[in-house]
Amino acid sequence: MNPGNTQSTSPVAPALDDRGLPVGYNFKPDWEITPRDVKSMQDKHDTFIFVDCRNPNEYEITRIDGTRLIPLPQLAQHISELRQHTSEKIVVHCKSGGRSLQFTQLLRQNGFKDVRSMAGGILLWNRDINPGGPLY
């Protein structure tokens, strides 16, 4: 290591805006909800189904209390048990938001009325809501 080199090799996370989203994030309000809004719903004890669509090994690394693990590849096997919640609010999260948007779209295509993906996934949650939570 060069002692004169003071540059950090760790990546710097982008700043967050007033909604808790990375500056410049392309937020889709019809499809997404912010982690701060989810936390507010939890704090107010709002009724909603909170689904973690990551894989079991990811769930073991870090999880959000109150979530139900239904990995995206297993959605078809669980759709019938979710059917009783078609009119309820459902929030889905994954690692960073991509899989949960897919999960959200699949539920909507199957008649679910109020489903949103948590923007930024658990990585943003652990950065903004649960600082110090694992970032993997």
C-alpha positions in Angstrom: 0.0 0.0 0.0 1.2 3.5 -0.8 1.2 5.6 2.4 0.8 8.7 0.3 -2.4 7.4 -1.3 -5.4 8.8 0.7 -8.1 7.7 -1.7 -10.7 5.4 -0.2 -11.5 2.3 -2.1 -15.0 1.9 -0.5 -17.8 3.1 -2.7 -19.7 6.2 -1.5 -23.4 5.8 -1.5 -25.4 8.5 -3.3 -27.1 11.1 -1.1 -30.8 10.6 -0.2 -33.5 13.0 -1.1 -36.3 14.2 1.2 -38.3 11.0 0.6 -35.3 8.8 1.6 -34.6 7.8 -2.0 -31.2 8.0 -3.7 -30.9 11.4 -5.5 -32.0 10.8 -9.1 -33.9 7.6 -8.4 -36.7 7.0 -11.0 -39.5 6.5 -8.4 -42.7 5.0 -9.9 -45.5 6.1 -7.5 -48.1 3.8 -9.1 -45.8 0.8 -8.6 -43.5 1.6 -5.6 -43.6 2.8 -2.0 -40.6 4.3 -0.2 -39.0 2.5 2.8 -39.9 5.5 4.9 -43.6 5.1 4.0 -43.5 1.4 4.9 -41.9 2.2 8.2 -44.6 4.8 8.8 -47.3 2.2 8.1 -45.6 -0.2 10.6 -45.4 2.5 13.2 -49.1 3.3 12.8 -49.9 -0.4 12.9 -51.6 -0.2 9.5 -52.8 -3.5 8.2 -50.9 -4.8 5.2 -49.1 -8.0 4.0 -45.4 -7.5 3.8 -43.7 -10.0 1.5 -39.9 -10.6 1.1 -39.4 -12.2 -2.3 -35.7 -12.8 -2.0 -34.2 -16.3 -1.7 -33.9 -18.1 1.7 -30.1 -17.6 1.9 -30.6 -13.8 1.5 -33.4 -13.9 4.1 -30.9 -15.5 6.6 -28.4 -12.6 6.0 -30.9 -9.8 6.9 -34.6 -9.4 7.2 -37.3 -7.0 8.2 -39.5 -7.9 11.1 -43.0 -8.8 10.0 -42.2 -10.0 6.5 -43.3 -13.2 5.0 -40.8 -15.0 2.8 -42.1 -16.0 -0.6 -39.2 -16.3 -3.0 -40.1 -15.0 -6.5 -39.4 -18.4 -8.2 -41.9 -19.9 -5.8 -44.7 -17.4 -6.3 -46.8 -19.8 -8.4 -46.8 -22.3 -5.6 -48.1 -19.6 -3.1 -50.6 -17.7 -5.3 -53.6 -19.7 -4.0 -52.8 -19.0 -0.3 -52.3 -15.3 -1.1 -55.7 -15.2 -3.0 -57.5 -14.4 0.3 -55.6 -11.1 0.3 -56.5 -9.8 -3.2 -58.2 -6.7 -1.8 -55.7 -6.0 0.9 -52.6 -3.8 0.7 -49.5 -5.8 -0.1 -45.9 -4.5 0.0 -43.2 -6.6 -1.6 -39.4 -6.1 -1.2 -36.3 -7.8 -2.4 -32.6 -6.8 -2.3 -32.7 -3.7 -4.4 -36.2 -3.5 -6.1 -36.0 -5.4 -9.3 -37.5 -8.7 -8.3 -40.1 -7.1 -6.1 -41.3 -5.1 -9.1 -41.7 -8.4 -11.1 -43.5 -9.9 -8.1 -45.8 -6.9 -7.9 -46.6 -7.1 -11.6 -47.4 -10.8 -11.4 -49.7 -10.3 -8.4 -51.5 -7.4 -10.2 -51.9 -9.6 -13.3 -53.6 -12.2 -11.0 -56.2 -9.7 -9.7 -54.5 -8.2 -6.7 -55.7 -4.6 -6.3 -53.2 -2.8 -4.1 -49.7 -4.1 -4.5 -46.5 -2.0 -4.4 -42.8 -2.8 -4.5 -40.6 -1.2 -1.8 -38.2 1.1 -3.7 -34.5 0.3 -3.2 -35.3 -3.0 -1.4 -33.7 -4.1 1.8 -30.4 -2.4 0.9 -32.1 1.0 1.0 -34.1 0.0 4.2 -30.8 -1.0 5.9 -29.2 2.3 4.8 -32.1 4.7 5.8 -34.4 2.9 8.3 -32.0 0.4 9.9 -28.5 1.9 9.7 -25.9 -0.8 10.4 -28.1 -3.5 9.0 -26.2 -5.8 6.6 -25.5 -4.6 3.1 -24.7 -7.6 0.9 
